[in-house]
Amino acid sequence: TGYHPDLKLFETLGTSMDDEKGAAIYNAETMETDREGIYIAGVACGGINTREWFIENSRDHGQKIMNHILEKYGNEK
């Protein structure tokens, strides 16, 4: 995350990339990439188009991620 997202990181992790945006492909409902357990949030969602994401339109990313993690793993001990 951050103003200059480390896009190479997503490639290294093996996520599929949107070549046009330079961003990891992810599920907008859960923020999970196509690699299970790897999530994306904030400005990193825009890839090279960092102007697409701001606090006001990405502040729910953390909640989406946590909801998905709890849904998948919350009952495991």
N, CA, C and O atoms as a GROMACS GRO file, in nm:
protein
  308
    1THR      N    1   0.085  -0.118   0.000
    1THR     CA    2   0.000   0.000   0.000
    1THR      C    3   0.088   0.123   0.000
    1THR      O    4   0.210   0.114   0.015
    2GLY      N    5   0.026   0.237  -0.017
    2GLY     CA    6   0.101   0.361  -0.016
    2GLY      C    7   0.086   0.434  -0.147
    2GLY      O    8   0.028   0.383  -0.242
    3TYR      N    9   0.139   0.553  -0.152
    3TYR     CA   10   0.123   0.637  -0.271
    3TYR      C   11   0.189   0.574  -0.393
    3TYR      O   12   0.138   0.584  -0.504
    4HIS      N   13   0.304   0.511  -0.372
    4HIS     CA   14   0.374   0.442  -0.479
    4HIS      C   15   0.374   0.293  -0.448
    4HIS      O   16   0.469   0.241  -0.391
    5PRO      N   17   0.265   0.224  -0.486
    5PRO     CA   18   0.256   0.082  -0.450
    5PRO      C   19   0.366   0.000  -0.514
    5PRO      O   20   0.411   0.028  -0.625
    6ASP      N   21   0.409  -0.102  -0.443
    6ASP     CA   22   0.512  -0.193  -0.491
    6ASP      C   23   0.445  -0.297  -0.580
    6ASP      O   24   0.412  -0.407  -0.534
    7LEU      N   25   0.424  -0.264  -0.705
    7LEU     CA   26   0.353  -0.350  -0.797
    7LEU      C   27   0.430  -0.478  -0.827
    7LEU      O   28   0.370  -0.581  -0.857
    8LYS      N   29   0.562  -0.472  -0.818
    8LYS     CA   30   0.644  -0.590  -0.840
    8LYS      C   31   0.615  -0.696  -0.733
    8LYS      O   32   0.627  -0.816  -0.759
    9LEU      N   33   0.577  -0.651  -0.615
    9LEU     CA   34   0.545  -0.743  -0.507
    9LEU      C   35   0.433  -0.838  -0.547
    9LEU      O   36   0.440  -0.958  -0.522
   10PHE      N   37   0.329  -0.784  -0.610
   10PHE     CA   38   0.216  -0.868  -0.650
   10PHE      C   39   0.257  -0.969  -0.757
   10PHE      O   40   0.211  -1.083  -0.756
   11GLU      N   41   0.343  -0.927  -0.847
   11GLU     CA   42   0.394  -1.020  -0.948
   11GLU      C   43   0.476  -1.130  -0.880
   11GLU      O   44   0.463  -1.247  -0.914
   12THR      N   45   0.560  -1.091  -0.786
   12THR     CA   46   0.643  -1.187  -0.713
   12THR      C   47   0.556  -1.288  -0.638
   12THR      O   48   0.591  -1.406  -0.630
   13LEU      N   49   0.445  -1.243  -0.584
   13LEU     CA   50   0.354  -1.331  -0.511
   13LEU      C   51   0.271  -1.419  -0.604
   13LEU      O   52   0.201  -1.510  -0.558
   14GLY      N   53   0.278  -1.392  -0.733
   14GLY     CA   54   0.210  -1.477  -0.830
   14GLY      C   55   0.065  -1.442  -0.857
   14GLY      O   56  -0.010  -1.524  -0.908
   15THR      N   57   0.025  -1.320  -0.823
   15THR     CA   58  -0.112  -1.279  -0.853
   15THR      C   59  -0.123  -1.244  -1.001
   15THR      O   60  -0.025  -1.201  -1.063
   16SER      N   61  -0.241  -1.262  -1.056
   16SER     CA   62  -0.265  -1.221  -1.194
   16SER      C   63  -0.269  -1.069  -1.197
   16SER      O   64  -0.317  -1.005  -1.103
   17MET      N   65  -0.218  -1.013  -1.305
   17MET     CA   66  -0.210  -0.868  -1.316
   17MET      C   67  -0.294  -0.817  -1.432
   17MET      O   68  -0.304  -0.881  -1.536
   18ASP      N   69  -0.355  -0.701  -1.412
   18ASP     CA   70  -0.424  -0.629  -1.518
   18ASP      C   71  -0.316  -0.547  -1.586
   18ASP      O   72  -0.270  -0.447  -1.531
   19ASP      N   73  -0.275  -0.588  -1.705
   19ASP     CA   74  -0.162  -0.522  -1.772
   19ASP      C   75  -0.189  -0.375  -1.803
   19ASP      O   76  -0.097  -0.294  -1.799
   20GLU      N   77  -0.313  -0.341  -1.832
   20GLU     CA   78  -0.347  -0.202  -1.864
   20GLU      C   79  -0.332  -0.111  -1.742
   20GLU      O   80  -0.279   0.000  -1.754
   21LYS      N   81  -0.378  -0.157  -1.626
   21LYS     CA   82  -0.372  -0.077  -1.503
   21LYS      C   83  -0.245  -0.101  -1.424
   21LYS      O   84  -0.209  -0.020  -1.339
   22GLY      N   85  -0.177  -0.210  -1.452
   22GLY     CA   86  -0.058  -0.243  -1.374
   22GLY      C   87  -0.093  -0.281  -1.232
   22GLY      O   88  -0.013  -0.261  -1.140
   23ALA      N   89  -0.212  -0.336  -1.212
   23ALA     CA   90  -0.259  -0.370  -1.078
   23ALA      C   91  -0.293  -0.518  -1.069
   23ALA      O   92  -0.325  -0.583  -1.168
   24ALA      N   93  -0.285  -0.570  -0.947
   24ALA     CA   94  -0.327  -0.706  -0.922
   24ALA      C   95  -0.478  -0.717  -0.946
   24ALA      O   96  -0.553  -0.626  -0.913
   25ILE      N   97  -0.519  -0.828  -1.002
   25ILE     CA   98  -0.662  -0.854  -1.021
   25ILE      C   99  -0.717  -0.905  -0.889
   25ILE      O  100  -0.658  -0.994  -0.827
   26TYR      N  101  -0.830  -0.849  -0.845
   26TYR     CA  102  -0.885  -0.883  -0.715
   26TYR      C  103  -1.038  -0.883  -0.720
   26TYR      O  104  -1.099  -0.828  -0.811
   27ASN      N  105  -1.097  -0.945  -0.618
   27ASN     CA  106  -1.242  -0.948  -0.601
   27ASN      C  107  -1.281  -0.822  -0.524
   27ASN      O  108  -1.237  -0.804  -0.410
   28ALA      N  109  -1.361  -0.737  -0.582
   28ALA     CA  110  -1.398  -0.610  -0.519
   28ALA      C  111  -1.483  -0.628  -0.393
   28ALA      O  112  -1.490  -0.537  -0.310
   29GLU      N  113  -1.547  -0.743  -0.376
   29GLU     CA  114  -1.628  -0.769  -0.256
   29GLU      C  115  -1.542  -0.809  -0.136
   29GLU      O  116  -1.576  -0.778  -0.022
   30THR      N  117  -1.430  -0.879  -0.163
   30THR     CA  118  -1.347  -0.930  -0.055
   30THR      C  119  -1.208  -0.869  -0.052
   30THR      O  120  -1.138  -0.877   0.049
   31MET      N  121  -1.166  -0.808  -0.160
   31MET     CA  122  -1.034  -0.750  -0.180
   31MET      C  123  -0.925  -0.857  -0.192
   31MET      O  124  -0.807  -0.824  -0.189
   32GLU      N  125  -0.964  -0.983  -0.205
   32GLU     CA  126  -0.867  -1.091  -0.220
   32GLU      C  127  -0.827  -1.104  -0.366
   32GLU      O  128  -0.912  -1.099  -0.455
   33THR      N  129  -0.699  -1.122  -0.388
   33THR     CA  130  -0.650  -1.144  -0.524
   33THR      C  131  -0.682  -1.288  -0.564
   33THR      O  132  -0.744  -1.362  -0.488
   34ASP      N  133  -0.639  -1.327  -0.682
   34ASP     CA  134  -0.662  -1.465  -0.726
   34ASP      C  135  -0.569  -1.563  -0.656
   34ASP      O  136  -0.578  -1.684  -0.678
   35ARG      N  137  -0.480  -1.514  -0.573
   35ARG     CA  138  -0.397  -1.599  -0.486
   35ARG      C  139  -0.461  -1.598  -0.348
   35ARG      O  140  -0.465  -1.495  -0.282
   36GLU      N  141  -0.510  -1.712  -0.306
   36GLU     CA  142  -0.580  -1.722  -0.179
   36GLU      C  143  -0.496  -1.665  -0.064
   36GLU      O  144  -0.378  -1.698  -0.049
   37GLY      N  145  -0.559  -1.579   0.016
   37GLY     CA  146  -0.494  -1.521   0.132
   37GLY      C  147  -0.412  -1.397   0.106
   37GLY      O  148  -0.354  -1.340   0.198
   38ILE      N  149  -0.407  -1.353  -0.020
   38ILE     CA  150  -0.335  -1.230  -0.054
   38ILE      C  151  -0.438  -1.124  -0.091
   38ILE      O  152  -0.516  -1.141  -0.185
   39TYR      N  153  -0.438  -1.016  -0.014
   39TYR     CA  154  -0.537  -0.910  -0.029
   39TYR      C  155  -0.469  -0.782  -0.076
   39TYR      O  156  -0.348  -0.765  -0.064
   40ILE      N  157  -0.550  -0.693  -0.128
   40ILE     CA  158  -0.502  -0.564  -0.176
   40ILE      C  159  -0.596  -0.456  -0.121
   40ILE      O  160  -0.716  -0.479  -0.107
   41ALA      N  161  -0.541  -0.341  -0.091
   41ALA     CA  162  -0.622  -0.233  -0.034
   41ALA      C  163  -0.565  -0.098  -0.071
   41ALA      O  164  -0.448  -0.085  -0.106
   42GLY      N  165  -0.650   0.002  -0.063
   42GLY     CA  166  -0.607   0.139  -0.083
   42GLY      C  167  -0.562   0.169  -0.225
   42GLY      O  168  -0.612   0.112  -0.322
   43VAL      N  169  -0.468   0.259  -0.234
   43VAL     CA  170  -0.423   0.309  -0.364
   43VAL      C  171  -0.361   0.198  -0.449
   43VAL      O  172  -0.357   0.209  -0.571
   44ALA      N  173  -0.312   0.093  -0.386
   44ALA     CA  174  -0.252  -0.018  -0.461
   44ALA      C  175  -0.352  -0.082  -0.556
   44ALA      O  176  -0.313  -0.143  -0.656
   45CYS      N  177  -0.480  -0.069  -0.528
   45CYS     CA  178  -0.584  -0.126  -0.615
   45CYS      C  179  -0.584  -0.062  -0.754
   45CYS      O  180  -0.627  -0.125  -0.851
   46GLY      N  181  -0.536   0.059  -0.763
   46GLY     CA  182  -0.536   0.130  -0.890
   46GLY      C  183  -0.413   0.105  -0.975
   46GLY      O  184  -0.406   0.150  -1.089
   47GLY      N  185  -0.315   0.034  -0.920
   47GLY     CA  186  -0.193   0.011  -0.996
   47GLY      C  187  -0.126   0.143  -1.031
   47GLY      O  188  -0.097   0.223  -0.943
   48ILE      N  189  -0.103   0.164  -1.159
   48ILE     CA  190  -0.039   0.289  -1.202
   48ILE      C  191  -0.136   0.406  -1.201
   48ILE      O  192  -0.094   0.521  -1.216
   49ASN      N  193  -0.264   0.379  -1.185
   49ASN     CA  194  -0.368   0.484  -1.180
   49ASN      C  195  -0.397   0.519  -1.034
   49ASN      O  196  -0.510   0.503  -0.988
   50THR      N  197  -0.296   0.567  -0.962
   50THR     CA  198  -0.312   0.595  -0.819
   50THR      C  199  -0.416   0.703  -0.792
   50THR      O  200  -0.466   0.713  -0.680
   51ARG      N  201  -0.450   0.781  -0.889
   51ARG     CA  202  -0.548   0.888  -0.870
   51ARG      C  203  -0.691   0.835  -0.857
   51ARG      O  204  -0.782   0.912  -0.826
   52GLU      N  205  -0.713   0.705  -0.880
   52GLU     CA  206  -0.846   0.647  -0.870
   52GLU      C  207  -0.891   0.624  -0.726
   52GLU      O  208  -1.011   0.619  -0.699
   53TRP      N  209  -0.797   0.610  -0.634
   53TRP     CA  210  -0.830   0.572  -0.497
   53TRP      C  211  -0.786   0.677  -0.398
   53TRP      O  212  -0.674   0.728  -0.403
   54PHE      N  213  -0.877   0.710  -0.308
   54PHE     CA  214  -0.853   0.808  -0.203
   54PHE      C  215  -0.908   0.752  -0.073
   54PHE      O  216  -0.972   0.646  -0.074
   55ILE      N  217  -0.886   0.818   0.038
   55ILE     CA  218  -0.937   0.773   0.168
   55ILE      C  219  -1.088   0.755   0.161
   55ILE      O  220  -1.141   0.655   0.210
   56GLU      N  221  -1.156   0.849   0.100
   56GLU     CA  222  -1.302   0.842   0.101
   56GLU      C  223  -1.361   0.727   0.019
   56GLU      O  224  -1.473   0.684   0.048
   57ASN      N  225  -1.291   0.675  -0.079
   57ASN     CA  226  -1.349   0.564  -0.155
   57ASN      C  227  -1.273   0.432  -0.134
   57ASN      O  228  -1.295   0.335  -0.207
   58SER      N  229  -1.184   0.430  -0.035
   58SER     CA  230  -1.116   0.303  -0.006
   58SER      C  231  -1.115   0.270   0.143
   58SER      O  232  -1.053   0.172   0.184
   59ARG      N  233  -1.180   0.350   0.221
   59ARG     CA  234  -1.175   0.327   0.366
   59ARG      C  235  -1.247   0.200   0.410
   59ARG      O  236  -1.230   0.156   0.524
   60ASP      N  237  -1.327   0.142   0.322
   60ASP     CA  238  -1.396   0.017   0.355
   60ASP      C  239  -1.314  -0.107   0.320
   60ASP      O  240  -1.357  -0.219   0.348
   61HIS      N  241  -1.199  -0.090   0.259
   61HIS     CA  242  -1.118  -0.205   0.217
   61HIS      C  243  -1.078  -0.292   0.336
   61HIS      O  244  -1.088  -0.415   0.328
   62GLY      N  245  -1.034  -0.232   0.443
   62GLY     CA  246  -0.993  -0.308   0.561
   62GLY      C  247  -1.107  -0.391   0.618
   62GLY      O  248  -1.088  -0.506   0.657
   63GLN      N  249  -1.225  -0.333   0.623
   63GLN     CA  250  -1.342  -0.404   0.675
   63GLN      C  251  -1.379  -0.522   0.585
   63GLN      O  252  -1.412  -0.630   0.633
   64LYS      N  253  -1.372  -0.500   0.453
   64LYS     CA  254  -1.400  -0.609   0.359
   64LYS      C  255  -1.301  -0.724   0.378
   64LYS      O  256  -1.339  -0.841   0.376
   65ILE      N  257  -1.175  -0.690   0.395
   65ILE     CA  258  -1.072  -0.791   0.413
   65ILE      C  259  -1.096  -0.868   0.543
   65ILE      O  260  -1.095  -0.992   0.543
   66MET      N  261  -1.118  -0.797   0.652
   66MET     CA  262  -1.140  -0.863   0.780
   66MET      C  263  -1.266  -0.949   0.779
   66MET      O  264  -1.266  -1.059   0.833
   67ASN      N  265  -1.372  -0.900   0.718
   67ASN     CA  266  -1.495  -0.980   0.709
   67ASN      C  267  -1.469  -1.110   0.634
   67ASN      O  268  -1.518  -1.216   0.673
   68HIS      N  269  -1.393  -1.102   0.527
   68HIS     CA  270  -1.364  -1.221   0.448
   68HIS      C  271  -1.276  -1.318   0.526
   68HIS      O  272  -1.300  -1.439   0.524
   69ILE      N  273  -1.175  -1.268   0.593
   69ILE     CA  274  -1.088  -1.354   0.673
   69ILE      C  275  -1.168  -1.423   0.784
   69ILE      O  276  -1.153  -1.543   0.805
   70LEU      N  277  -1.251  -1.347   0.853
   70LEU     CA  278  -1.332  -1.405   0.961
   70LEU      C  279  -1.431  -1.507   0.906
   70LEU      O  280  -1.457  -1.610   0.969
   71GLU      N  281  -1.487  -1.479   0.790
   71GLU     CA  282  -1.580  -1.572   0.726
   71GLU      C  283  -1.510  -1.704   0.692
   71GLU      O  284  -1.566  -1.812   0.710
   72LYS      N  285  -1.387  -1.694   0.643
   72LYS     CA  286  -1.312  -1.813   0.602
   72LYS      C  287  -1.250  -1.887   0.719
   72LYS      O  288  -1.251  -2.010   0.722
   73TYR      N  289  -1.196  -1.814   0.815
   73TYR     CA  290  -1.114  -1.876   0.919
   73TYR      C  291  -1.160  -1.849   1.061
   73TYR      O  292  -1.103  -1.903   1.156
   74GLY      N  293  -1.262  -1.769   1.078
   74GLY     CA  294  -1.303  -1.723   1.210
   74GLY      C  295  -1.339  -1.832   1.308
   74GLY      O  296  -1.322  -1.813   1.429
   75ASN      N  297  -1.388  -1.944   1.262
   75ASN     CA  298  -1.428  -2.050   1.354
   75ASN      C  299  -1.322  -2.155   1.375
   75ASN      O  300  -1.342  -2.251   1.450
   76GLU      N  301  -1.207  -2.139   1.311
   76GLU     CA  302  -1.098  -2.235   1.329
   76GLU      C  303  -1.026  -2.207   1.459
   76GLU      O  304  -1.015  -2.092   1.501
   77LYS      N  305  -0.977  -2.311   1.521
   77LYS     CA  306  -0.902  -2.293   1.647
   77LYS      C  307  -0.766  -2.355   1.635
   77LYS      O  308  -0.688  -2.350   1.730
   0.00000   0.00000   0.00000
